[in-house]
């Protein structure tokens, strides 16, 4: 049975891989001594911002950020100019080979995620050191890297997003006892743990200044599922207010419903969308009132035991694009039309529609082509090992051309390494 808006205990999570380098050796020196691990607070005090939370990306209208393994096993940053297509290793040291930590474009903080753009001056880099997650700030050339915070005993997760309001970062992390949400203040590195630690949860998205997360009760009746007010096998999507710590229920799927539909729900641009594959409907939900609004009842219908991915991928110029469905939906008018597919790109012999690496104002950065090449890596005994694979290339395409299946790409760079 579906119900909207009763109180429920909250599960905590925000997905992602996090942490950032205390910087390569020269940058660490310029940044001064590394701060001690940030103190953790469980208070849900507000930041100075009242802005809606926004999802961070590996670039913006100006630049895209990538990184590449070096022969020495470190990482070198690449900054791609999205106007000129120039792919630059941000190092101005004459004769530098970009494969040691002395290079200002190289980091020895491993593993490390691709830089995320915070604003016109700053990127954020997440990295891990054993059981410690690190968050590092740097300038737009990935220089002047300075450790913002370290969180011991937690693996910050980036897969479902890192969010910001301009004053703090919001991300989930997995601990030995479960998942928690964290707020990291950009001014001083203070770490606040928001809500309760939960055994299993994941982030769905954000709505205004609330995190939307999912918790599924165990399939058998246990004290744990009863403690969260859920029947066995039910799934709840909760809202966690990042300023007050208040948790309220957004939507609950019964054990019968969630086997079919709950994994397709998505939050895009602050809106909660509910596809129903057995009814062929797409609805949206008002978080303030709990009222649903039907967008369309013209989606393809499948039987409950038939595998299908109805999860929305993006809303582009008002049109919802799904990961697998052959239709797109205008979320304002409810119009449904056949998706005009682009020519498939092929990787490892398998074709797929272009994947989106950046969603910009009126264009997308996608993988536009692949070409065969032989990659050479050092083997375990030091001798070269050759691998036949494909090299990815990224290109910009207007949202209009993307929606109309017109492969009018402006190729800008080689893809992530």
C-alpha positions as CSV (number, residue, x, y, z in Angstrom):
1,X,0.0,0.0,0.0
2,X,1.3,3.4,-0.9
3,X,1.2,6.2,1.6
4,X,2.6,9.7,1.6
5,X,3.9,11.8,4.4
6,X,3.7,10.0,7.7
7,X,6.6,10.3,10.1
8,X,9.3,7.7,9.8
9,X,12.7,7.2,11.2
10,X,15.4,8.2,8.8
11,X,18.0,6.3,7.0
12,X,21.1,8.1,6.0
13,X,23.2,8.0,2.9
14,X,24.6,10.0,0.1
15,X,26.5,8.1,-2.5
16,X,29.9,8.8,-3.6
17,X,33.5,8.1,-3.4
18,X,35.3,10.8,-1.7
19,X,38.3,12.3,-0.3
20,X,41.0,14.5,-1.6
21,X,44.7,14.8,-1.7
22,X,46.5,16.6,1.0
23,X,48.2,17.6,-2.3
24,X,51.3,16.6,-4.1
25,X,54.4,17.5,-2.1
26,X,55.0,21.0,-3.4
27,X,51.3,22.0,-3.1
28,X,51.1,20.6,0.4
29,X,54.1,22.8,1.4
30,X,52.4,25.9,0.0
31,X,49.2,25.1,1.8
32,X,50.9,24.8,5.2
33,X,50.6,22.0,7.7
34,X,47.7,19.6,7.0
35,X,44.8,20.1,9.4
36,X,44.0,17.4,11.9
37,X,41.0,15.2,11.2
38,X,37.9,17.3,11.4
39,X,35.8,17.1,14.5
40,X,32.5,15.4,13.9
41,X,29.3,17.0,15.2
42,X,25.8,15.5,15.1
43,X,24.1,18.8,15.4
44,X,21.8,19.7,12.5
45,X,22.7,23.4,12.6
46,X,22.0,25.4,9.4
47,X,24.7,26.9,7.2
48,X,24.7,30.5,6.2
49,X,23.1,29.6,2.9
50,X,19.4,29.3,2.0
51,X,20.1,28.2,-1.6
52,X,18.7,24.9,-2.9
53,X,21.2,22.1,-3.0
54,X,22.7,21.5,-6.4
55,X,24.5,18.5,-7.8
56,X,28.2,19.0,-8.6
57,X,29.8,17.8,-11.9
58,X,33.2,17.1,-13.2
59,X,33.1,20.4,-15.2
60,X,31.0,23.4,-16.2
61,X,30.4,25.5,-19.3
62,X,34.1,26.4,-19.4
63,X,36.1,23.3,-18.5
64,X,36.0,19.5,-18.0
65,X,38.3,17.7,-15.6
66,X,39.8,14.3,-16.1
67,X,42.7,12.4,-14.7
68,X,45.1,9.7,-16.0
69,X,47.3,7.0,-14.5
70,X,51.0,7.7,-14.9
71,X,53.6,5.0,-15.6
72,X,54.7,5.4,-12.0
73,X,51.3,4.6,-10.6
74,X,50.2,8.2,-9.7
75,X,47.5,10.4,-11.2
76,X,48.0,13.4,-13.5
77,X,45.1,15.9,-13.9
78,X,43.8,17.1,-17.3
79,X,41.9,20.3,-17.8
80,X,39.9,20.4,-21.1
81,X,38.8,23.8,-22.5
82,X,35.3,23.3,-23.8
83,X,35.5,26.3,-26.1
84,X,38.8,25.5,-27.9
85,X,39.0,21.7,-27.1
86,X,42.5,22.1,-25.8
87,X,43.4,19.3,-23.5
88,X,46.0,20.5,-21.0
89,X,48.1,18.9,-18.3
90,X,48.2,21.9,-15.9
91,X,52.0,22.0,-15.4
92,X,54.4,24.8,-16.4
93,X,57.6,23.2,-15.3
94,X,60.0,23.1,-18.2
95,X,61.0,19.5,-19.2
96,X,58.5,17.9,-16.7
97,X,57.5,14.4,-17.5
98,X,54.3,14.6,-15.3
99,X,54.9,11.3,-13.6
100,X,56.2,12.2,-10.2
101,X,54.7,13.9,-7.2
102,X,57.0,16.9,-7.9
103,X,54.8,17.8,-10.8
104,X,52.1,20.4,-9.8
105,X,49.6,18.4,-12.0
106,X,50.3,15.1,-10.3
107,X,48.8,13.7,-7.1
108,X,50.0,10.8,-5.0
109,X,46.8,10.7,-3.0
110,X,45.3,7.4,-4.1
111,X,42.7,6.4,-4.9
112,X,41.3,9.8,-5.9
113,X,38.2,10.8,-7.8
114,X,37.9,13.2,-10.7
115,X,37.8,16.9,-9.6
116,X,34.3,18.3,-9.1
117,X,33.6,22.0,-9.9
118,X,32.5,24.1,-6.9
119,X,32.5,27.5,-8.4
120,X,34.5,29.7,-10.9
121,X,37.6,29.6,-8.7
122,X,37.6,26.2,-6.9
123,X,37.4,22.4,-7.6
124,X,36.9,19.7,-4.9
125,X,38.8,16.5,-4.9
126,X,37.9,13.4,-2.9
127,X,40.4,10.7,-2.0
128,X,40.9,7.8,0.4
129,X,43.8,6.8,2.6
130,X,43.1,3.5,4.2
131,X,40.0,4.0,6.4
132,X,40.1,7.8,6.1
133,X,38.2,9.9,3.6
134,X,39.8,13.2,2.6
135,X,38.3,16.3,1.0
136,X,40.7,18.7,-0.7
137,X,40.1,22.1,-2.3
138,X,42.2,23.4,-5.3
139,X,42.1,26.2,-7.8
140,X,40.8,25.7,-11.3
141,X,44.2,24.4,-12.5
142,X,44.2,21.8,-9.7
143,X,47.0,23.7,-8.0
144,X,47.2,25.1,-4.5
145,X,45.7,22.0,-3.1
146,X,44.8,22.3,0.5
147,X,43.1,19.7,2.8
148,X,39.7,20.8,3.9
149,X,38.7,17.8,6.1
150,X,39.5,14.2,6.9
151,X,36.8,11.8,8.2
152,X,38.2,8.6,9.8
153,X,36.3,5.4,9.7
154,X,34.1,6.4,6.8
155,X,34.2,5.8,3.1
156,X,32.5,8.7,1.4
157,X,30.5,7.7,-1.6
158,X,30.1,9.7,-4.7
159,X,28.1,7.5,-7.0
160,X,24.7,9.0,-6.3
161,X,26.0,12.6,-6.1
162,X,27.9,15.3,-4.1
163,X,25.8,18.4,-3.5
164,X,26.5,21.9,-2.4
165,X,24.7,25.1,-1.4
166,X,27.8,27.2,-1.9
167,X,28.6,27.1,1.9
168,X,29.0,23.4,2.5
169,X,29.3,20.0,0.8
170,X,26.7,17.2,1.3
171,X,27.7,13.6,0.7
172,X,26.9,10.1,2.1
173,X,29.4,7.8,3.7
174,X,29.5,4.1,4.6
175,X,30.8,3.1,8.0
176,X,31.1,-0.3,9.6
177,X,27.6,0.1,11.1
178,X,25.9,1.5,8.1
179,X,25.4,4.7,6.1
180,X,25.3,8.3,7.2
181,X,25.0,11.7,5.6
182,X,27.6,14.4,6.1
183,X,27.8,18.1,5.7
184,X,31.3,19.5,5.3
185,X,31.6,23.3,5.9
186,X,33.7,25.0,3.3
187,X,34.8,27.8,5.5
188,X,36.5,25.7,8.2
189,X,36.2,22.0,7.3
190,X,33.7,21.3,10.2
191,X,32.0,18.0,9.6
192,X,28.4,17.5,10.7
193,X,26.7,14.1,10.7
194,X,23.1,14.6,9.7
195,X,20.5,12.1,11.0
196,X,21.0,8.6,12.3
197,X,23.3,6.0,11.0
198,X,21.3,3.3,9.1
199,X,22.2,-0.2,8.1
200,X,21.2,0.2,4.5
201,X,20.2,3.3,2.5
202,X,21.1,5.2,-0.6
203,X,20.6,8.7,-1.9
204,X,18.0,9.4,-4.5
205,X,18.6,13.1,-4.9
206,X,17.7,16.5,-3.4
207,X,14.6,18.7,-3.3
208,X,15.3,22.3,-2.2
209,X,17.2,21.9,1.0
210,X,16.3,18.3,1.7
211,X,18.1,15.1,0.9
212,X,15.9,12.3,-0.6
213,X,17.1,8.9,0.4
214,X,15.8,5.3,0.2
215,X,15.5,2.6,2.8
216,X,14.2,-0.9,2.3
217,X,13.1,-3.1,5.2
218,X,14.4,-6.7,5.4
219,X,12.3,-9.2,3.4
220,X,11.3,-11.0,6.7
221,X,9.6,-9.4,9.7
222,X,12.3,-8.4,12.1
223,X,12.8,-5.9,14.9
224,X,14.8,-3.7,12.5
225,X,12.0,-3.3,10.0
226,X,9.5,-2.7,12.8
227,X,11.8,-0.1,14.3
228,X,11.5,1.9,11.1
229,X,7.8,1.6,10.9
230,X,7.8,-0.5,7.8
231,X,6.3,-3.8,6.9
232,X,8.7,-6.5,5.8
233,X,10.0,-5.8,2.3
234,X,8.6,-2.3,2.1
235,X,10.6,0.6,0.8
236,X,10.4,4.2,2.0
237,X,11.7,7.4,0.4
238,X,12.4,9.9,3.1
239,X,13.2,13.6,3.2
240,X,16.0,14.8,5.5
241,X,16.1,18.6,6.1
242,X,19.8,19.6,6.2
243,X,19.1,22.6,8.4
244,X,16.8,21.2,11.0
245,X,17.6,17.5,10.8
246,X,13.8,16.8,10.5
247,X,13.0,13.6,8.7
248,X,9.6,13.0,7.0
249,X,8.2,10.4,4.7
250,X,7.9,11.3,1.1
251,X,6.6,8.0,-0.4
252,X,6.3,4.4,0.6
253,X,6.1,1.3,-1.6
254,X,4.7,-1.9,-0.2
255,X,6.6,-5.1,-0.6
256,X,4.5,-5.9,-3.7
257,X,5.0,-2.4,-5.2
258,X,8.7,-2.1,-4.6
259,X,9.5,-5.3,-6.4
260,X,8.2,-3.6,-9.6
261,X,8.5,0.1,-9.4
262,X,10.5,1.7,-6.5
263,X,13.9,1.4,-8.2
264,X,12.6,3.5,-11.1
265,X,11.7,6.6,-9.0
266,X,14.1,9.5,-9.6
267,X,14.7,13.0,-8.4
268,X,15.7,15.3,-11.3
269,X,16.1,19.1,-11.0
270,X,14.3,19.0,-7.6
271,X,11.3,17.1,-8.8
272,X,10.3,13.6,-7.7
273,X,9.1,11.4,-10.6
274,X,7.3,8.0,-10.2
275,X,7.1,5.8,-13.3
276,X,4.8,2.8,-13.0
277,X,5.7,0.1,-15.6
278,X,2.6,-2.0,-14.9
279,X,0.2,0.9,-15.3
280,X,2.1,2.8,-18.0
281,X,2.0,6.0,-16.0
282,X,4.5,8.8,-15.0
283,X,3.6,11.0,-12.1
284,X,5.3,13.7,-10.0
285,X,4.8,14.3,-6.3
286,X,4.5,17.6,-4.4
287,X,6.7,17.3,-1.3
288,X,4.8,19.9,0.6
289,X,1.3,18.3,0.2
290,X,2.0,14.8,-0.8
291,X,-0.3,15.2,-3.8
292,X,0.6,13.4,-7.0
293,X,0.1,14.8,-10.5
294,X,-0.3,12.5,-13.4
295,X,2.0,13.5,-16.3
296,X,1.0,10.7,-18.7
297,X,-0.6,7.3,-18.9
298,X,0.9,6.5,-22.3
299,X,4.2,4.8,-21.3
300,X,4.8,1.2,-22.6
301,X,3.3,-1.4,-20.2
302,X,5.1,-4.6,-19.1
303,X,4.1,-7.5,-16.9
304,X,5.3,-7.4,-13.3
305,X,7.7,-10.2,-13.7
306,X,9.3,-8.8,-16.9
307,X,12.7,-7.0,-16.5
308,X,12.6,-3.4,-17.7
309,X,14.4,-0.2,-16.7
310,X,12.0,2.7,-16.5
311,X,14.3,4.9,-14.6
312,X,14.4,8.5,-15.9
313,X,17.9,9.7,-16.9
314,X,17.4,13.5,-17.4
315,X,15.0,16.2,-18.3
316,X,16.3,18.2,-21.3
317,X,14.4,21.3,-22.4
318,X,11.3,19.9,-20.7
319,X,11.6,16.4,-22.2
320,X,12.3,13.4,-20.0
321,X,14.8,10.9,-21.4
322,X,14.8,7.4,-19.9
323,X,17.8,5.0,-19.7
324,X,16.1,2.3,-21.7
325,X,12.6,3.3,-22.9
326,X,12.1,4.1,-26.6
327,X,10.0,7.2,-25.8
328,X,10.5,10.6,-24.3
329,X,7.9,12.6,-22.3
330,X,7.3,16.3,-22.0
331,X,7.0,16.8,-18.3
332,X,4.9,20.0,-18.7
333,X,2.4,18.9,-21.3
334,X,2.4,15.1,-20.9
335,X,3.2,14.7,-24.7
336,X,4.8,11.3,-25.4
337,X,6.8,10.8,-28.6
338,X,9.2,8.2,-30.0
339,X,12.8,8.8,-29.0
340,X,15.0,9.7,-32.0
341,X,18.1,7.7,-31.3
342,X,21.6,8.8,-32.3
343,X,24.0,6.4,-34.1
344,X,25.3,3.9,-31.6
345,X,28.9,4.0,-30.4
346,X,30.7,0.7,-29.9
347,X,32.9,-0.3,-27.0
348,X,34.2,-3.9,-26.7
349,X,31.9,-4.9,-29.5
350,X,28.8,-3.7,-27.8
351,X,26.7,-0.8,-29.1
352,X,25.1,1.9,-26.9
353,X,23.5,5.3,-27.1
354,X,26.0,8.1,-26.2
355,X,26.5,8.5,-22.4
356,X,26.4,12.0,-20.8
357,X,29.4,13.2,-19.0
358,X,28.3,16.8,-18.4
359,X,24.9,18.4,-18.7
360,X,25.3,22.1,-19.5
361,X,22.9,24.9,-20.2
362,X,22.0,24.0,-23.8
363,X,24.5,21.3,-24.7
364,X,25.8,17.9,-23.5
365,X,29.3,16.4,-23.3
366,X,29.0,12.8,-24.5
367,X,31.1,9.9,-25.7
368,X,30.8,10.5,-29.5
369,X,33.1,7.9,-30.9
370,X,35.6,5.1,-30.1
371,X,38.6,3.9,-32.1
372,X,40.8,0.8,-31.6
373,X,44.2,1.1,-30.1
374,X,46.8,-0.9,-28.4
375,X,47.4,0.1,-24.8
376,X,50.8,-0.8,-23.2
377,X,51.1,-1.2,-19.4
378,X,53.9,-2.5,-17.3
379,X,53.4,-6.1,-16.2
380,X,54.0,-7.6,-12.8
381,X,57.5,-8.4,-13.7
382,X,58.1,-5.0,-15.3
383,X,57.9,-6.1,-18.9
384,X,55.4,-4.3,-21.2
385,X,51.9,-5.9,-21.5
386,X,49.8,-5.0,-24.6
387,X,46.0,-4.9,-24.5
388,X,43.8,-4.4,-27.6
389,X,41.0,-2.0,-26.6
390,X,39.2,1.2,-27.7
391,X,40.0,4.8,-27.1
392,X,37.0,7.0,-26.2
393,X,36.5,10.5,-27.5
394,X,34.2,13.1,-26.0
395,X,32.2,15.7,-28.0
396,X,29.7,18.4,-27.4
397,X,26.2,18.2,-28.9
398,X,23.3,20.6,-28.5
399,X,20.3,19.4,-26.5
400,X,18.1,20.0,-29.5
401,X,20.3,17.8,-31.7
402,X,20.5,15.2,-29.0
403,X,16.7,15.0,-28.7
404,X,16.2,14.8,-32.5
405,X,18.9,12.2,-33.1
406,X,21.1,14.5,-35.1
407,X,24.8,13.5,-34.6
408,X,26.2,17.0,-35.0
409,X,29.1,16.7,-32.6
410,X,31.9,19.1,-31.9
411,X,34.7,16.7,-30.8
412,X,36.7,18.2,-27.9
413,X,39.0,15.7,-26.4
414,X,40.0,12.1,-25.7
415,X,37.8,10.7,-23.0
416,X,38.5,9.7,-19.4
417,X,41.5,7.5,-19.1
